[in-house]
Amino acid sequence: MTSAWLLKSSTLWAVLVISGLVSAGILLLSPDGVPSLRKRQTEMAGQLVQLQKMRRYNRELSQEVHRLAAKDPELYEALARQQGLARPGETIYTFREPKNH
């Protein structure tokens, strides 16, 4: 058998084509094939969005830490007001949502 004879063999080519088609079918139709790949790509895209949100939040926290380190009086006041504190002489009014009957 020579390589030229193997290249001319129709049986060899038929086996190669059939095995290629079977392999492609398994890849496309099996649960661990292309459908699984698409699902994982979708999950990864969602995780990337979540990562971007977390990076943005971390950046905001970092900026707040730097402002606190610089003793920013406006930030101190905003944090105090979030906790319900007021300056001397100020009155705090609390509004409640009316109950629907």
DADAUR-V225828 format. One record per backbone hydrogen bond with DSSP energy under -1.0 kcal/mol. NH is the residue of the N-H (numbers start at 1). CO is the residue of the C=O. E is the energy in kcal/mol with one decimal. If there is no record, write none. Layout:
# DADAUR-V225828
nh/co/e
NH/CO/E
NH/CO/E
This chain:
# DADAUR-V225828
nh/co/e
6/2/-1.9
7/3/-2.1
8/4/-1.3
13/9/-1.6
14/10/-2.4
15/11/-2.4
16/12/-2.4
17/13/-2.5
18/14/-2.6
19/15/-2.7
20/16/-2.0
21/17/-2.6
22/18/-2.6
23/19/-2.3
24/20/-2.4
25/21/-2.4
26/22/-2.5
27/23/-2.4
28/24/-2.4
29/25/-2.5
30/26/-2.2
33/30/-1.9
34/27/-2.0
37/33/-1.8
38/34/-2.6
39/35/-2.3
40/36/-2.4
41/37/-2.1
42/38/-2.2
43/39/-2.3
44/40/-2.4
45/41/-2.1
46/42/-2.0
47/43/-2.3
48/44/-2.2
49/45/-1.8
50/46/-2.2
51/47/-2.5
52/48/-2.2
53/49/-2.1
54/50/-2.3
55/51/-2.4
56/52/-2.2
57/53/-2.5
58/54/-2.6
59/55/-2.3
60/56/-2.2
61/57/-2.5
62/58/-2.5
63/59/-2.3
64/60/-2.2
65/61/-2.4
66/62/-2.3
67/63/-2.3
68/64/-2.6
69/65/-2.6
70/66/-1.5
71/68/-1.5
72/67/-1.8
76/72/-2.0
77/73/-2.2
78/74/-2.3
79/75/-2.6
80/76/-2.4
81/77/-2.6
82/78/-1.8
83/79/-1.1
84/81/-1.5
85/80/-2.4
90/87/-2.1
